[in-house]
């Protein structure tokens, strides 16, 4: 498996959503709707996750979309390795966020955590 993707907040959102049901297939628009992120953000993340081997994809059968009169969907699913890697990466990102000090200048009076 290739090196994992950069753990941006958006990537973390996509991974958290996928991990809710790791064995379930989903299509891109479902992920867009579930995360609230724009498609121009979600699809490149999906592509990077697939390049890393964290997710696999397949096109739906032509009969499925022809019967309903909609465009053909590409379905995605976390791979077993991707499920494990995503859980570890999210745990590490959470740990890093919890231990990263806040710069002194970023706290202004009246904000939570600021001195009076």
Rosetta blueprint (number, residue, H / E / L):
1 X L
2 X L
3 X L
4 X L
5 X L
6 X L
7 X L
8 X L
9 X H
10 X H
11 X H
12 X H
13 X H
14 X H
15 X H
16 X H
17 X H
18 X H
19 X H
20 X L
21 X L
22 X L
23 X L
24 X L
25 X L
26 X E
27 X E
28 X H
29 X H
30 X H
31 X H
32 X H
33 X H
34 X H
35 X H
36 X L
37 X L
38 X L
39 X H
40 X H
41 X H
42 X H
43 X H
44 X H
45 X H
46 X H
47 X H
48 X H
49 X H
50 X H
51 X H
52 X L
53 X L
54 X L
55 X E
56 X E
57 X E
58 X E
59 X E
60 X L
61 X L
62 X H
63 X H
64 X H
65 X H
66 X H
67 X H
68 X H
69 X L
70 X L
71 X L
72 X L
73 X L
74 X E
75 X E
76 X E
77 X E
78 X E
79 X L
80 X H
81 X H
82 X H
83 X H
84 X H
85 X H
86 X H
87 X H
88 X H
89 X H
90 X H
91 X H
92 X H
93 X H
94 X H
95 X H
96 X H
97 X H
98 X H
99 X H
100 X L
101 X L
102 X L
103 X L
104 X H
105 X H
106 X H
107 X L
108 X L
109 X L
110 X L
111 X L
112 X L
113 X L
114 X L
115 X L
116 X L
